[in-house]
């Protein structure tokens, strides 16, 4: 399953996003943001699955990623 990276403005928000995604059955890990997506504090969530579904779950929880991309 493909993984996508969701960049956030702080490590605290990235950890919250990871928790929300895991509660919804999505494999998610907090990682350092790759240079190709460098925004904010430098922390992102790497999540497996459909990026649209993942973004919808995050947005429903009030979390909007600053950038979304694929690992290189």
N, C-alpha and C positions, 0 to 999 in steps of 0.2 A: 504494500500500500504506500502510495506517495506521501511524503511529508511536506508541509508548508510551514513557513516562518511568519509569525505575527509579531511585529515590533510594537513595544509600548514605551511610554514616557518615563517609567520608573520600574525598578526591580520589584517594588511592592505590588504594582498593578500586574506585572508579569506573573508573580506568584499567585495572585488572586485568579488570574485567567487560567493558569494551570489547574488550580483546584476546581474551578467551575467546569472545565472541559473533562477532567477525570470523573467528576460526579455524573457527567452525561455520557460516560462510556467511551471517551475519546482519549487515546494515548497521547500524552502531552508532557513535555519537559521544558524547564527553563534553561536557556542557553545564552551565550554571548551573541549579540547581534553581529552577523557577518558584515564586512565592510560594504558589501553591495547594497545593504539596507540601512546603513548607519544613520540612525535617528535617535534622539533622546539619550537615555542613560547607557545604552549599550546592552540591554537585556531584552530577550524575546522569548516567545513560546514556540517550540517546534511541535507541530501536531500532525497526526496521521489522519488521512481521510479527505473528504470533499471540502475544499476551502470555503465554499459558499455556505455550507451547513455549519462549519466551525465559526465563521464570521457571524452568522445569524444567532448562534448560541451566545457568543460574546456580546453582541449588541443588545440582545434581550436582557443581559445582565448589566447593561450600562457601560460596557467596556468597548471602546472603539480603537482598533489598532491604528497606529500611525502609518504603517506600511505592511504589505503582505507580499511574500515572494517565495520562490523555491530555493532550496539549498543548492549551492554550486559545487 
